Amino acid sequence: MAEQHFSALSRKERLKNMTETHLDVLVIGGGITGAGITLDATARGLNTACIEMQDFAAGTSSRSTKLVHGGLRYLEQFEIKLVAEVGRERAIVYENAPHVTEPEWMLLPIVKGGNLGKTSTSFGLQVYDRLAQVNKHERRYMLNKKRTMEKEPLLREENLLGGGVYVEYRTDDARLTLEAMKKAVELGADAVNYAKATDLLYDNGKLVGVEVKDLINNETHRIYADHVVNAAGPWVDTLRKVDGSNKGKLLHHTKGIHLVFDLSRFPLRQATYFDAPDGRMIFAIPRGNKAYVGTTDTDYGANLEEPRVSREDRDYILEVTNYEFPTLKLKAEDVESSWSGIRPLIQEEGKSASEISRKDEIFISDSGLISIAGGKLTGYRKMAERIVDVVVDKMNIHAPCPTQDIRLSGGEVGGSSGYETFAVKEAYRGEALGMTRDETEDLFRFYGANGLKMLELLEENLEEAKNSGMPLKLAARLLYALEYEMAVTPLDFLNRRTAFLFFDMPELKRWKEPVTAFMKKSLNWSEEETKAYTEELESEIAYATKPYEDVEDQQAREKQAN
């Protein structure tokens, strides 16, 4: 392959570089918060690196409701500052990455006996728009019952009074994380996935570095930095415990789950945010030729690395969805895929999982460990700004945050207004390589300006791509993921690089074998490594398509039969 960039083959070299360089900042955690901090610190001129023990965005940052939203329900909790900040951030995220973020008009049905009435909904949405400084053409409007049913004919008509419509932003959370991390790397940061912080290093009680294990080849490294930032999401308290500073406010883990249906079975026209009969708020959102519904918000105390959907989780979402859309009569076999994610919230006594604030908080220990927990996907840039402000203050330097105006990787398409024009204008480039114009336009819409790098890479490796057993558009994506997105395993590619695991299970099953074969050849896997990665992918397919109890029952039966 061509010159290495942010390549899967460059991991070892990047880790070695981290050990040989005294860093200003080492970030632990490659989710959206860690990626944002790595980008902000690098953009301010700090020598920065990031390590992630799984794949980038493998935890919470690929398992959200996939909305860059302002948190309308937080108005009910009087979180005025939080709503204002993240509401304004939506537009910034959109302008900096229009290829992974888009406006989504959201319908809020108003029902007799529901949480909100017509007047309070209208007022709440108006306040929301003002706090978030929403553009005039995107401000809320109200509907009567007839027009609400026209917007979404599947809705339960009984007790329906009308609806409110307002703008949120839909995103691909994993790709948003990747584009932020890739931009940090473009600006000079080092970042490596599958690199686990196993211990903290001290000198006279002060934190000076981290011991890191490369989980791909089992090598151990010591990385030294003047400032270590703990942005490990659900594992923040795990590192604080190692540091001896896990006291005061602690994390409270809650679990959210989502189910995915094909539009042929759930022909949802309109993104909808509705009251479940028990008072919880649920999203139903169309995406491509799928619709997904979630989320629950329940206390969680099990495995942090592998949160799973239970039968109870699945049945709850099916029940509330069938209640709100009564003609569907969805069954368990209609679930095409699913996911479960953990929210690392700050513990608040006496509050239920859904009532706990989504505000972020920073903790600085006596040793110097800087930890950040809580927060929302939407507010990642401001969370990063606050952390790096702490760092530059400690360094006694003046370096203001520049990220409001930094386009994420692939976002150099002329802003939101130029994005569609860019995709259409550049689409001819793929035709010369054997793809259709529509296929190429789709690639540019998905990858933004990085579609140009992808087509260059495809041209350089055209024969290899043609002989891969995959369509050219898929081979191009895999080449790019290996060379520019540090995809290490088939699951990295088929989940976090393409979203196939959640939103295109038929395509995943169709192409998983040629994808694995291509990666085996490109990354020089042994038979043992290939088997392990194949088993990992098959396991995740099983857990995405069935509740964990069904998967484990099947595994027990197979074990008994053998």
NUKE-334554 format. One line per field, with one value per residue (C-alpha): residue number from 1; residue in one letter; y, x, z. Coordinates in nm, 2 decimals. Layout:
<kegus>
vexnu	(NUM, ...) $
guke	(A, ...) $
py	(Y, ...) $
px	(X, ...) $
pz	(Z, ...) $
</kegus>
This chain:
<kegus>
vexnu	(1, 2, 3, 4, 5, 6, 7, 8, 9, 10, 11, 12, 13, 14, 15, 16, 17, 18, 19, 20, 21, 22, 23, 24, 25, 26, 27, 28, 29, 30, 31, 32, 33, 34, 35, 36, 37, 38, 39, 40, 41, 42, 43, 44, 45, 46, 47, 48, 49, 50, 51, 52, 53, 54, 55, 56, 57, 58, 59, 60, 61, 62, 63, 64, 65, 66, 67, 68, 69, 70, 71, 72, 73, 74, 75, 76, 77, 78, 79, 80, 81, 82, 83, 84, 85, 86, 87, 88, 89, 90, 91, 92, 93, 94, 95, 96, 97, 98, 99, 100, 101, 102, 103, 104, 105, 106, 107, 108, 109, 110, 111, 112, 113, 114, 115, 116, 117, 118, 119, 120, 121, 122, 123, 124, 125, 126, 127, 128, 129, 130, 131, 132, 133, 134, 135, 136, 137, 138, 139, 140, 141, 142, 143, 144, 145, 146, 147, 148, 149, 150, 151, 152, 153, 154, 155, 156, 157, 158, 159, 160, 161, 162, 163, 164, 165, 166, 167, 168, 169, 170, 171, 172, 173, 174, 175, 176, 177, 178, 179, 180, 181, 182, 183, 184, 185, 186, 187, 188, 189, 190, 191, 192, 193, 194, 195, 196, 197, 198, 199, 200, 201, 202, 203, 204, 205, 206, 207, 208, 209, 210, 211, 212, 213, 214, 215, 216, 217, 218, 219, 220, 221, 222, 223, 224, 225, 226, 227, 228, 229, 230, 231, 232, 233, 234, 235, 236, 237, 238, 239, 240, 241, 242, 243, 244, 245, 246, 247, 248, 249, 250, 251, 252, 253, 254, 255, 256, 257, 258, 259, 260, 261, 262, 263, 264, 265, 266, 267, 268, 269, 270, 271, 272, 273, 274, 275, 276, 277, 278, 279, 280, 281, 282, 283, 284, 285, 286, 287, 288, 289, 290, 291, 292, 293, 294, 295, 296, 297, 298, 299, 300, 301, 302, 303, 304, 305, 306, 307, 308, 309, 310, 311, 312, 313, 314, 315, 316, 317, 318, 319, 320, 321, 322, 323, 324, 325, 326, 327, 328, 329, 330, 331, 332, 333, 334, 335, 336, 337, 338, 339, 340, 341, 342, 343, 344, 345, 346, 347, 348, 349, 350, 351, 352, 353, 354, 355, 356, 357, 358, 359, 360, 361, 362, 363, 364, 365, 366, 367, 368, 369, 370, 371, 372, 373, 374, 375, 376, 377, 378, 379, 380, 381, 382, 383, 384, 385, 386, 387, 388, 389, 390, 391, 392, 393, 394, 395, 396, 397, 398, 399, 400, 401, 402, 403, 404, 405, 406, 407, 408, 409, 410, 411, 412, 413, 414, 415, 416, 417, 418, 419, 420, 421, 422, 423, 424, 425, 426, 427, 428, 429, 430, 431, 432, 433, 434, 435, 436, 437, 438, 439, 440, 441, 442, 443, 444, 445, 446, 447, 448, 449, 450, 451, 452, 453, 454, 455, 456, 457, 458, 459, 460, 461, 462, 463, 464, 465, 466, 467, 468, 469, 470, 471, 472, 473, 474, 475, 476, 477, 478, 479, 480, 481, 482, 483, 484, 485, 486, 487, 488, 489, 490, 491, 492, 493, 494, 495, 496, 497, 498, 499, 500, 501, 502, 503, 504, 505, 506, 507, 508, 509, 510, 511, 512, 513, 514, 515, 516, 517, 518, 519, 520, 521, 522, 523, 524, 525, 526, 527, 528, 529, 530, 531, 532, 533, 534, 535, 536, 537, 538, 539, 540, 541, 542, 543, 544, 545, 546, 547, 548, 549, 550, 551, 552, 553, 554, 555, 556, 557, 558, 559, 560, 561, 562) $
guke	(M, A, E, Q, H, F, S, A, L, S, R, K, E, R, L, K, N, M, T, E, T, H, L, D, V, L, V, I, G, G, G, I, T, G, A, G, I, T, L, D, A, T, A, R, G, L, N, T, A, C, I, E, M, Q, D, F, A, A, G, T, S, S, R, S, T, K, L, V, H, G, G, L, R, Y, L, E, Q, F, E, I, K, L, V, A, E, V, G, R, E, R, A, I, V, Y, E, N, A, P, H, V, T, E, P, E, W, M, L, L, P, I, V, K, G, G, N, L, G, K, T, S, T, S, F, G, L, Q, V, Y, D, R, L, A, Q, V, N, K, H, E, R, R, Y, M, L, N, K, K, R, T, M, E, K, E, P, L, L, R, E, E, N, L, L, G, G, G, V, Y, V, E, Y, R, T, D, D, A, R, L, T, L, E, A, M, K, K, A, V, E, L, G, A, D, A, V, N, Y, A, K, A, T, D, L, L, Y, D, N, G, K, L, V, G, V, E, V, K, D, L, I, N, N, E, T, H, R, I, Y, A, D, H, V, V, N, A, A, G, P, W, V, D, T, L, R, K, V, D, G, S, N, K, G, K, L, L, H, H, T, K, G, I, H, L, V, F, D, L, S, R, F, P, L, R, Q, A, T, Y, F, D, A, P, D, G, R, M, I, F, A, I, P, R, G, N, K, A, Y, V, G, T, T, D, T, D, Y, G, A, N, L, E, E, P, R, V, S, R, E, D, R, D, Y, I, L, E, V, T, N, Y, E, F, P, T, L, K, L, K, A, E, D, V, E, S, S, W, S, G, I, R, P, L, I, Q, E, E, G, K, S, A, S, E, I, S, R, K, D, E, I, F, I, S, D, S, G, L, I, S, I, A, G, G, K, L, T, G, Y, R, K, M, A, E, R, I, V, D, V, V, V, D, K, M, N, I, H, A, P, C, P, T, Q, D, I, R, L, S, G, G, E, V, G, G, S, S, G, Y, E, T, F, A, V, K, E, A, Y, R, G, E, A, L, G, M, T, R, D, E, T, E, D, L, F, R, F, Y, G, A, N, G, L, K, M, L, E, L, L, E, E, N, L, E, E, A, K, N, S, G, M, P, L, K, L, A, A, R, L, L, Y, A, L, E, Y, E, M, A, V, T, P, L, D, F, L, N, R, R, T, A, F, L, F, F, D, M, P, E, L, K, R, W, K, E, P, V, T, A, F, M, K, K, S, L, N, W, S, E, E, E, T, K, A, Y, T, E, E, L, E, S, E, I, A, Y, A, T, K, P, Y, E, D, V, E, D, Q, Q, A, R, E, K, Q, A, N) $
py	(0.00, 0.37, 0.59, 0.54, 0.81, 0.74, 0.38, 0.05, -0.03, 0.28, 0.19, 0.04, 0.34, 0.59, 0.42, 0.42, 0.79, 0.86, 0.68, 0.88, 1.22, 1.40, 1.52, 1.83, 1.63, 1.26, 1.19, 0.86, 0.78, 0.79, 0.86, 1.19, 1.37, 1.24, 1.32, 1.67, 1.73, 1.59, 1.82, 2.13, 2.08, 2.01, 2.31, 2.53, 2.42, 2.16, 1.83, 1.59, 1.22, 1.00, 0.63, 0.43, 0.07, -0.04, 0.11, 0.48, 0.55, 0.18, 0.27, 0.53, 0.73, 0.48, 0.38, 0.70, 0.81, 0.96, 1.31, 1.64, 1.78, 2.04, 1.83, 1.97, 1.77, 1.94, 2.25, 2.05, 2.01, 2.39, 2.31, 2.65, 2.70, 2.34, 2.38, 2.72, 2.59, 2.26, 2.42, 2.67, 2.40, 2.21, 2.47, 2.48, 2.10, 2.11, 2.38, 2.21, 1.86, 1.88, 1.53, 1.37, 1.60, 1.71, 1.90, 1.67, 1.82, 1.65, 1.60, 1.62, 1.48, 1.64, 1.40, 1.44, 1.36, 1.37, 1.54, 1.86, 2.04, 2.26, 2.59, 2.45, 2.27, 2.59, 2.80, 2.53, 2.50, 2.88, 2.91, 2.63, 2.81, 3.13, 2.97, 2.78, 3.08, 2.89, 3.04, 3.20, 2.94, 2.66, 2.78, 2.57, 2.57, 2.41, 2.18, 2.09, 1.72, 1.68, 1.82, 1.62, 1.30, 1.41, 1.45, 1.10, 0.88, 0.59, 0.79, 0.68, 0.91, 0.84, 1.14, 1.32, 1.70, 1.83, 1.86, 2.08, 2.06, 2.18, 2.12, 1.88, 1.75, 1.38, 1.25, 0.94, 0.95, 0.71, 0.90, 1.23, 1.10, 0.97, 1.29, 1.49, 1.25, 1.25, 1.63, 1.62, 1.38, 1.60, 1.89, 1.69, 1.47, 1.10, 0.87, 0.49, 0.25, -0.08, 0.07, 0.03, 0.24, -0.03, 0.19, 0.55, 0.67, 0.91, 1.11, 1.23, 1.19, 1.38, 1.21, 1.21, 0.94, 0.62, 0.26, 0.14, -0.21, -0.26, -0.51, -0.61, -0.74, -0.74, -0.50, -0.26, 0.10, 0.40, 0.73, 1.05, 1.37, 1.69, 1.66, 1.35, 1.38, 1.11, 1.12, 0.75, 0.78, 0.49, 0.40, 0.75, 0.63, 0.32, 0.54, 0.77, 0.46, 0.38, 0.74, 0.71, 1.00, 0.83, 1.02, 1.29, 1.28, 0.94, 0.81, 0.67, 0.44, 0.41, 0.20, 0.31, 0.07, 0.12, -0.12, -0.09, -0.19, -0.19, 0.08, -0.19, -0.30, 0.04, 0.30, 0.60, 0.93, 1.17, 1.17, 1.17, 1.23, 1.09, 1.01, 0.64, 0.54, 0.53, 0.89, 0.83, 1.01, 0.80, 0.89, 0.72, 0.83, 0.74, 0.69, 0.58, 0.28, 0.20, 0.34, 0.32, 0.36, 0.43, 0.49, 0.34, 0.49, 0.23, 0.19, -0.03, -0.22, -0.50, -0.53, -0.18, -0.30, -0.50, -0.37, -0.59, -0.56, -0.79, -0.94, -0.70, -0.41, -0.53, -0.60, -0.26, -0.08, -0.30, -0.23, 0.15, 0.16, -0.05, 0.18, 0.50, 0.35, 0.10, -0.03, -0.16, -0.46, -0.51, -0.84, -0.95, -1.10, -0.76, -0.63, -0.62, -0.49, -0.32, -0.16, -0.08, 0.20, 0.33, 0.69, 0.79, 1.04, 1.22, 1.06, 1.26, 1.13, 1.07, 1.10, 0.83, 0.74, 0.97, 1.26, 1.28, 1.59, 1.56, 1.84, 1.76, 1.81, 1.83, 1.67, 1.76, 1.52, 1.60, 1.41, 1.63, 1.38, 1.58, 1.39, 1.48, 1.30, 1.35, 1.57, 1.51, 1.43, 1.77, 1.95, 1.77, 2.08, 2.30, 2.02, 1.99, 2.37, 2.37, 2.09, 2.25, 2.58, 2.41, 2.27, 2.60, 2.78, 2.52, 2.58, 2.96, 3.03, 3.22, 3.00, 3.07, 2.79, 2.80, 2.49, 2.69, 2.76, 2.44, 2.21, 1.84, 1.60, 1.58, 1.90, 2.13, 2.14, 2.50, 2.47, 2.33, 2.55, 2.40, 2.04, 1.91, 2.11, 1.97, 1.61, 1.65, 1.85, 1.59, 1.28, 1.25, 1.14, 0.80, 0.72, 0.71, 0.43, 0.22, 0.34, 0.50, 0.87, 0.78, 0.56, 0.83, 1.10, 0.87, 0.84, 1.22, 1.27, 1.02, 1.12, 1.48, 1.62, 1.30, 1.14, 1.29, 1.10, 0.78, 0.80, 0.87, 0.56, 0.35, 0.46, 0.36, 0.02, -0.04, -0.39, -0.50, -0.35, -0.52, -0.86, -0.82, -0.99, -0.66, -0.39, -0.10, 0.14, -0.10, -0.18, 0.20, 0.25, -0.04, 0.09, 0.43, 0.29, 0.09, 0.38, 0.69, 0.57, 0.31, 0.03, -0.27, -0.54, -0.63, -0.51, -0.17, -0.14, -0.30, -0.11, 0.22, 0.30, 0.22, 0.16, -0.16, -0.35, -0.13, 0.00, -0.24, -0.59, -0.76, -0.58, -0.68, -1.05, -1.04, -0.89, -0.98, -1.27, -1.07, -0.78, -1.01, -1.17, -0.83, -0.71, -1.04, -0.99, -0.61, -0.64, -0.98, -1.16, -1.51, -1.78, -1.75, -1.37, -1.41, -1.67, -1.44, -1.14, -1.35, -1.49, -1.14, -1.02, -1.31, -1.26, -0.89, -0.99, -1.23, -0.97, -0.71, -0.93, -1.11, -1.04, -1.15, -1.42, -1.59, -1.57, -1.72, -1.99, -2.08, -2.09, -2.31, -2.55, -2.56, -2.62, -2.91, -3.06, -3.06) $
px	(0.00, 0.09, 0.26, 0.13, -0.09, -0.32, -0.28, -0.35, 0.01, 0.14, 0.02, 0.35, 0.55, 0.31, 0.33, 0.71, 0.71, 0.50, 0.76, 1.04, 0.88, 0.81, 0.45, 0.27, -0.05, -0.15, -0.52, -0.65, -0.97, -1.05, -1.42, -1.57, -1.45, -1.09, -1.09, -1.22, -0.95, -0.68, -0.79, -0.82, -0.48, -0.30, -0.47, -0.33, 0.02, 0.06, 0.25, -0.04, -0.11, -0.41, -0.45, -0.77, -0.79, -1.06, -1.12, -1.19, -1.55, -1.60, -1.77, -2.04, -1.94, -2.07, -2.37, -2.57, -2.90, -2.69, -2.83, -2.64, -2.93, -2.98, -3.16, -3.51, -3.61, -3.34, -3.56, -3.79, -3.50, -3.42, -3.08, -3.09, -2.72, -2.67, -2.95, -2.82, -2.46, -2.53, -2.81, -2.57, -2.30, -2.53, -2.48, -2.10, -2.08, -2.29, -2.08, -1.76, -1.87, -2.17, -2.09, -2.16, -2.43, -2.76, -3.07, -3.36, -3.70, -3.84, -4.22, -4.33, -4.69, -4.90, -5.15, -5.42, -5.27, -4.91, -4.61, -4.67, -4.98, -5.02, -4.93, -4.64, -4.50, -4.53, -4.36, -4.10, -4.00, -3.99, -3.76, -3.55, -3.51, -3.41, -3.16, -3.01, -3.01, -3.18, -3.19, -3.53, -3.61, -3.55, -3.77, -4.04, -4.40, -4.72, -4.96, -5.32, -5.43, -5.51, -5.17, -4.99, -5.14, -5.05, -4.69, -4.68, -4.99, -4.86, -4.91, -5.17, -5.47, -5.65, -5.60, -5.38, -5.42, -5.16, -4.79, -4.48, -4.21, -3.85, -3.50, -3.25, -2.94, -2.88, -2.52, -2.31, -2.15, -1.87, -1.77, -1.80, -1.54, -1.32, -1.33, -1.23, -0.94, -0.83, -0.82, -0.61, -0.37, -0.36, -0.25, 0.03, -0.12, -0.04, -0.33, -0.34, -0.63, -0.60, -0.35, -0.46, -0.34, -0.24, -0.07, 0.01, 0.37, 0.47, 0.77, 0.75, 0.38, 0.32, 0.18, 0.44, 0.32, 0.13, 0.23, 0.05, 0.00, -0.04, -0.33, -0.25, 0.11, 0.12, 0.41, 0.44, 0.54, 0.60, 0.47, 0.57, 0.37, 0.35, -0.03, -0.24, -0.61, -0.85, -1.13, -1.21, -1.59, -1.74, -1.38, -1.30, -1.35, -1.14, -0.84, -0.92, -0.91, -0.56, -0.46, -0.61, -0.84, -1.17, -1.36, -1.62, -1.85, -1.85, -1.99, -2.34, -2.36, -2.69, -2.77, -2.96, -3.07, -3.20, -3.37, -3.34, -3.61, -3.63, -3.86, -4.05, -4.17, -4.17, -4.24, -4.16, -4.19, -4.11, -3.86, -4.07, -3.99, -4.28, -4.40, -4.39, -4.69, -4.45, -4.34, -4.00, -3.92, -3.84, -3.70, -3.81, -3.58, -3.57, -3.22, -3.18, -3.40, -3.41, -3.59, -3.45, -3.61, -3.47, -3.37, -3.42, -3.24, -3.18, -2.92, -2.63, -2.37, -2.24, -1.96, -1.85, -1.68, -1.97, -2.31, -2.58, -2.95, -3.16, -3.50, -3.65, -3.48, -3.61, -3.96, -3.99, -3.90, -4.13, -4.41, -4.38, -4.33, -4.64, -4.83, -4.73, -4.76, -5.05, -5.09, -4.73, -4.77, -4.39, -4.26, -3.91, -3.83, -3.88, -3.57, -3.29, -3.02, -2.97, -2.72, -2.67, -2.45, -2.35, -2.38, -2.12, -2.32, -2.23, -2.40, -2.68, -2.84, -3.22, -3.24, -3.34, -3.14, -3.34, -3.33, -2.95, -2.80, -2.60, -2.36, -1.99, -1.75, -1.37, -1.18, -0.81, -0.63, -0.34, -0.11, -0.22, -0.45, -0.71, -1.04, -1.36, -1.69, -2.06, -2.16, -2.33, -2.21, -2.33, -2.12, -1.79, -1.61, -1.69, -1.59, -1.26, -1.22, -1.26, -1.01, -0.74, -0.81, -0.71, -0.39, -0.27, -0.35, -0.12, 0.14, 0.10, 0.07, -0.18, -0.34, -0.71, -0.94, -0.96, -1.18, -1.50, -1.36, -1.18, -1.34, -1.32, -1.15, -1.35, -1.55, -1.37, -1.67, -1.77, -1.97, -2.33, -2.43, -2.16, -2.18, -2.43, -2.29, -1.94, -2.07, -2.24, -1.96, -1.69, -1.89, -1.75, -1.42, -1.55, -1.69, -1.34, -1.25, -1.56, -1.82, -2.15, -2.21, -2.47, -2.22, -1.96, -2.20, -2.29, -1.92, -1.87, -2.18, -2.05, -1.68, -1.70, -1.37, -1.20, -1.37, -1.09, -0.83, -1.03, -1.05, -0.68, -0.62, -0.85, -0.68, -0.34, -0.48, -0.73, -0.63, -0.62, -0.96, -1.10, -0.97, -1.10, -1.44, -1.60, -1.78, -1.54, -1.73, -1.68, -1.32, -1.25, -1.40, -1.19, -0.87, -0.94, -1.03, -0.70, -0.48, -0.64, -0.87, -0.66, -0.92, -0.75, -1.02, -1.32, -1.55, -1.38, -1.46, -1.81, -1.93, -1.76, -1.62, -1.93, -2.22, -2.32, -2.35, -2.64, -2.79, -2.71, -2.69, -2.77, -2.47, -2.25, -2.34, -2.30, -1.95, -1.79, -1.58, -1.41, -1.36, -1.19, -0.98, -0.86, -0.77, -0.59, -0.37, -0.32, -0.23, -0.04, -0.26, -0.18, -0.45, -0.49, -0.54, -0.79, -0.99, -1.00, -1.12, -1.38, -1.51, -1.53, -1.73, -1.97, -2.02, -2.11, -2.35, -2.52, -2.55, -2.68, -2.95, -3.07, -3.09, -2.79, -2.99, -3.07, -2.71, -2.58, -2.85, -2.74, -2.37, -2.45, -2.64, -2.35, -2.10, -2.31, -2.35, -1.97) $
pz	(0.00, -0.03, 0.23, 0.58, 0.72, 1.02, 0.93, 1.11, 1.02, 1.19, 1.54, 1.67, 1.53, 1.69, 2.03, 2.00, 1.92, 2.23, 2.45, 2.29, 2.32, 2.65, 2.60, 2.72, 2.74, 2.73, 2.70, 2.82, 2.63, 2.26, 2.27, 2.17, 2.48, 2.45, 2.08, 2.14, 2.41, 2.18, 1.90, 2.12, 2.29, 1.96, 1.80, 2.08, 2.01, 2.28, 2.21, 2.26, 2.24, 2.30, 2.39, 2.38, 2.52, 2.27, 1.92, 1.89, 1.99, 2.08, 2.42, 2.48, 2.17, 1.92, 2.14, 2.18, 2.04, 1.76, 1.80, 1.85, 2.05, 2.31, 2.56, 2.56, 2.86, 3.07, 3.06, 3.29, 3.53, 3.50, 3.35, 3.17, 3.13, 3.00, 2.75, 2.63, 2.58, 2.41, 2.21, 2.06, 2.01, 1.77, 1.50, 1.55, 1.52, 1.21, 1.03, 1.12, 1.01, 0.78, 0.63, 0.97, 1.10, 0.96, 1.08, 1.18, 1.23, 1.54, 1.61, 1.98, 2.00, 2.26, 2.43, 2.69, 3.03, 2.89, 3.05, 2.86, 2.74, 2.43, 2.61, 2.80, 2.49, 2.28, 2.55, 2.63, 2.26, 2.23, 2.53, 2.39, 2.05, 2.22, 2.46, 2.17, 1.94, 1.67, 1.32, 1.23, 0.96, 1.21, 1.49, 1.64, 1.51, 1.64, 1.48, 1.54, 1.56, 1.19, 1.08, 1.34, 1.20, 0.85, 0.96, 1.10, 1.01, 1.23, 1.55, 1.81, 1.74, 2.07, 2.31, 2.06, 2.09, 1.84, 1.82, 1.83, 1.57, 1.63, 1.50, 1.64, 1.46, 1.37, 1.36, 1.32, 1.67, 1.59, 1.28, 1.45, 1.70, 1.42, 1.23, 1.54, 1.62, 1.26, 1.26, 1.57, 1.40, 1.09, 1.32, 1.47, 1.75, 1.80, 1.87, 1.91, 1.97, 2.15, 2.39, 2.76, 3.05, 3.30, 3.57, 3.65, 3.70, 3.98, 4.09, 4.45, 4.45, 4.13, 3.83, 3.54, 3.30, 3.22, 3.17, 2.86, 2.72, 2.34, 2.33, 1.97, 2.04, 2.42, 2.44, 2.74, 2.70, 2.94, 2.82, 3.01, 3.00, 3.20, 3.22, 3.21, 3.13, 3.23, 2.97, 3.00, 3.01, 3.21, 3.33, 3.48, 3.84, 3.76, 3.69, 3.98, 4.20, 4.07, 4.15, 4.50, 4.43, 4.38, 4.65, 4.67, 4.37, 4.19, 3.86, 3.83, 3.53, 3.34, 3.03, 2.72, 2.44, 2.09, 1.84, 1.46, 1.22, 0.84, 0.70, 0.52, 0.86, 1.04, 0.77, 0.99, 0.80, 1.07, 1.36, 1.68, 2.04, 2.25, 2.60, 2.69, 2.91, 3.21, 3.15, 2.99, 2.67, 2.37, 2.02, 1.70, 1.41, 1.04, 0.90, 0.54, 0.49, 0.86, 1.17, 1.52, 1.86, 2.20, 2.46, 2.80, 3.10, 3.37, 3.64, 3.53, 3.73, 3.50, 3.25, 3.13, 2.81, 2.68, 2.78, 2.63, 2.53, 2.75, 2.68, 2.92, 2.74, 2.40, 2.52, 2.68, 2.36, 2.16, 2.40, 2.41, 2.03, 1.96, 2.21, 2.03, 1.68, 1.73, 1.38, 1.36, 1.60, 1.60, 1.72, 1.84, 1.50, 1.34, 1.52, 1.27, 1.50, 1.84, 2.06, 2.42, 2.57, 2.91, 3.02, 3.28, 3.49, 3.81, 4.11, 4.27, 4.58, 4.56, 4.18, 3.94, 3.63, 3.40, 3.65, 3.69, 3.54, 3.22, 3.32, 3.30, 3.59, 3.62, 3.90, 3.97, 4.22, 4.45, 4.21, 3.92, 3.74, 3.55, 3.51, 3.33, 3.36, 3.28, 2.99, 2.65, 2.30, 2.19, 2.44, 2.36, 2.22, 2.52, 2.76, 2.57, 2.59, 2.97, 3.02, 2.80, 2.97, 3.29, 3.13, 2.98, 3.30, 3.48, 3.21, 3.26, 2.89, 2.68, 2.42, 2.36, 2.22, 1.84, 1.78, 1.71, 1.36, 1.29, 1.04, 1.14, 0.90, 0.58, 0.68, 0.43, 0.19, 0.22, 0.53, 0.55, 0.25, 0.03, 0.13, -0.12, -0.40, -0.32, -0.33, -0.67, -0.82, -0.74, -0.82, -1.17, -1.03, -0.93, -1.28, -1.43, -1.18, -1.25, -1.00, -1.09, -1.02, -0.76, -0.57, -0.58, -0.46, -0.17, -0.08, -0.08, 0.13, 0.38, 0.39, 0.28, 0.14, 0.24, -0.05, -0.26, -0.07, -0.09, -0.47, -0.50, -0.28, -0.49, -0.81, -0.66, -0.56, -0.84, -0.94, -0.58, -0.52, -0.84, -0.72, -0.37, -0.42, -0.30, -0.50, -0.57, -0.35, -0.05, -0.14, -0.15, 0.19, 0.33, 0.18, 0.33, 0.67, 0.68, 0.56, 0.71, 1.00, 1.19, 1.14, 1.31, 1.30, 1.08, 1.36, 1.36, 0.99, 0.98, 1.29, 1.37, 1.02, 0.82, 1.07, 0.89, 1.22, 1.33, 1.01, 0.73, 0.87, 0.53, 0.37, 0.67, 0.64, 0.26, 0.26, 0.60, 0.45, 0.17, 0.41, 0.66, 0.38, 0.26, 0.60, 0.67, 0.37, 0.43, 0.80, 0.77, 1.02, 1.13, 1.11, 1.49, 1.47, 1.18, 1.38, 1.68, 1.48, 1.30, 1.62, 1.77, 1.47, 1.48, 1.86, 1.80, 1.52, 1.76, 2.04, 1.80, 1.66, 1.98, 2.36, 2.55, 2.73, 2.40, 2.29, 2.61, 2.61, 2.25, 2.36, 2.65, 2.42, 2.18, 2.46, 2.60, 2.25, 2.21) $
</kegus>
